[in-house]
Amino acid sequence: MGKAPKKRNLADKVRKTKASTEIKNNPFEVKINRKKFDILGRKTKHDVGLPGVSRSKAINKRKETLLKEYKQKNKSSKFIDRRFGEYDTKMAPEDKILQRFAMERQRVHDKKDVYNLNEEEELTHYGQSLAEMEKFNDIVNSDDESEEKGLLSAELTASHFGGGGGLLTKKTSGNQQEEEGSQRAKSRQELIEELIQKSKQEKRERQVQKEEAQELTEKLDQDWKNIQALMVKKTPKTEQANKQEEKPKLDEYDMMVRELGFEMKAQPSEKMKTPEELAREEREKLQKLEVRSRYRAAAEHFNLSSHMSADDLNDGFILDKADKKTLAYQDGKWNIGDESEGDGDDEDAEEEEDDEDDEGEEEGEEQEDSSGEEEDGHSDLDSEQESEDEEGKQENKETGAKPKKSLSKEEMKAQQEAAKAELPYTFTAPETFSDLKDLLHGHTPDNQRLIVARTQKCNHPSLGVGNKLKLQKLFGFLLEYIGELATRSPPELTAIDKLIPELYALCQMFPEAACKSLQSVLIDAGHSMEEILEVKGHAGFPALDMLIYLKVTALLFPTSDFRHPVTTPALLYISQALTRCPVRSLQDVTSGLVLCCLAVEYVSFSKRFVPELINFLAGTLHLAVKDKTSLGYTVVPPFRPSGKHSDLLVLSDSESCKGWSKKNLPLSATQRLDLKNDLDRDNHRLTCLSACLDLVKRCCLLYKDLTSFPHIFQPIKTLLSKHLSAQTLPEPLQEVHNEILEAISSAPVTHSPLVFERKKPIPLKLLTPKIVEVLDYGKKHGSTREEREKERLKHKYKKEFKGALREIRKDSRFLAREKLNEIMSSDAERKRKVKELLGSLATQEGEWKALKRKKKK
């Protein structure tokens, strides 16, 4: 019951599919468009097909054209015959061959005869001209012993190289009578023996002729010598003297040439040594000095004036005093020598041993020079010790005293203590800052500089792999150590001054590391100032260590660059401190003036204008003004026109100017001021005022070329001329005061200062828009026929352009589908092959396992 309905459903499905195919292929739905004739370049619409067939036709066209081009892309499998006349059916084969031969000869002729100036063609054989080969111009060497040497006779040549036939014929023709008489022909062996005998006879004859010629030549030479003695004519001495006198005198030029010939030739100088070689020599020198100093400090029973190497057997050892006395027999009695005689003998013995020691030392030096082994640690003496020994020898010679061979115990101890007190000559680079402090602790500034210099030489980057990193760390440690010296009370400025050259040497060796170290110092100082300003609203002037860091920056790096990674941030930090740090004490004034000195030093080469510098100097002069009611100039922060801390440089007593003498402003005043009474305060105020006027004078000389120079220094001019007259100042400052006023007043006024315009600027003229009325919307209006044609062409161009873009997009999509199909087919083929391989491997594995089981059973 359940199977019958299933069969019916399958039959219904088959009927439906057949009916659908019949409906799709209905002839009444086929559209036929007839065309009368083909027009090139025109799209045809007279195609026959069902609805939707146009797309398949377009795909078929692309398969026939675009797909074929894609498949033939980058393929050169075609062979094109480019021979002359190959595709010309009108030419005969013989004509083609002749024309090709003529073209080939022409091509070869054009290449070979590029420089042939209308010359005839020359026949050659193996690169040699046949015309020259036929001349047979063989050059005969005339220096040979004989003309026939090295040449073979015609008979020998014919016998060896002609097979013997020619020789036999020649012999038979030459000796016909003998052959007729003997009635037989000679064999080849007989002819060769005859030929050998003949050649030996000719050789013997040549040798005899040569010997005869040699004997005749010797006899002729002997006869000529006998005759030559008779032909010599001796001239008398008077004639010879006359001839010598008649010799022409030498010219100045000839004399100069002869002098130049006898001059000393220039000796070659030593080659220039590289920095690595110099560093190696410095380290070796320091190591030798270190070994020698340790030897001196440890020597107790050895004589320092004489050298004892490791191989010395002390063969020249003698007693200080002879124990045995000399014994002699005189006048029948025993005679024992006096002490004086013994002393004299001892002296002679000592002199002989000294000579032997000197000879031994000379021999040892020669052996050391000739040998290429390493030198002993005690073999080289210092040049200073050699000079001292030479001076001691000269003094002994002059005084007539003997050189001492041994020192006393007191002198030996003193020498040992001096050697122990000496600085070591070799140092290891410190790994931490505490190591550097321990290394330099307790030493004088000169010794500290010497320690750092020797550390740098012993750890040069060219002498070891890790030395570069050690010296880079040493620069940071030195910078930190200089800051610590500045923070001490009192600051050790002398030690800082001694260490700065070594810091400069390390900076020249590692500029990048030095740049990063100082940048980190400046960044930390700037951040700390910003934090204090955010919390308190005001910050103090930089401490002495920061001032020294700024000074070191100006010494280590160029300050005239337009933009520098270290000096530019340092100058900005100085400007910020001069602007945002309030002046509340004489110590702040001193710190500000030191910053001004640094700012002038930074811009001395570039002549860059720093407005903060001028404002601070003007404010400092304002602190010395008593009457602040009518100023005539503006006071810029961090200074105030009046109020608290505005009279810091006003003198308490005008009489203190008389006993004041000009001196430099001490750097220690930025850290601590010991002013016990009013006189000390007035003296410090006058010192600050003197430094301020000197800075103003330097700024006038620095910025005198600026066009706005008079306007920049106008507040200072007003302040000095009206409020701070020269009569109220000491005599040393009056001259500076007058020079500043003269420099400001003598500067020419080139232009007025910049101000805003009072008049309102006139606006630019605007173009009025063109308004066109549109009456009929949707229609294209053209006034003339040309405009209408232009619009039509534009519309047609847009239409064709869009169609071309559409076709290009379709072509690109078609190519993309074809590429994807290729990739998928290749992937499917690869998967199929992989499956086959895996299947075959699986079957092999199964068979192998089955065989294995059978073997086990």
Secondary structure, DSSP 4 states (H G I P E B T S, - for coil): --HHHHHHHHHHHHHHHHHHHHHHT-GGG-EE---SS--TT------EE-TTHHHHHHHHHHHHTHHHHHHTTT--------STTTT-TTS-HHHHHHHHHHHHHHHHHHHHTSS--SPPP--EETTEEHHHHTT--PPPPTTSS-TTTTPPPHHHHHHHHSTTHHHHHHHHHHTHHHHHHH-SPPPHHHHHHHHHHHHHHHHHHHHHHHHHHHHHHHHHHHHHHHHHHHH--PPPHHHHHHHHHTSPPPPHHHHHHHHHHHSPPPPPPPPPPPHHHHHHHHHHHHHHHHHHHHHHHH-SSS-SSS---TT---TT---SS--SPPEEEETTEEEEPPHHHHHHHHHHHHHHHHHHHHHHHHHHHHHHHH--SPPPTTSPPPHHHHHHHHHHHHHHHHHTPPPPSS--HHHHHHHHHHHHHSPPS--PPPSSHHHHHHHHTT--HHHHHHHHHHHHHHT-GGG-STHHHHHHHHHHHHHHHHHHHHHSSS--HHHHHHHHHHHHHHHHH-HHHHHHHHHHHHHHHHHHHHHHHHHHS--PPP-HHHHHHHHHHHHHS-SSSSS-TTHHHHHHHHHHHHHHS---SHHHHHHHHHHHHHHHHHTTTT----HHHHHHHHHHHHTT-S--SS-SS---TTS-SSSTTS-TT--S-GGGGTT----PPPGGGGT-----SHHHHHHHHHHHHHHHHHHHHHHHHHSTTSTTHHHHTHHHHHIIIIIS-GGGS-HHHHHHHHHHHHHHHHS---SPPP---SSPPPPPP-PPPP-----STT----SSHHHHHHHHHHHHHHHHHHHHHHHHHHHHHHHHHHHHHHHHHHHHHHHHHHHHHHHHHHHHHHHHHHHHHHHH-
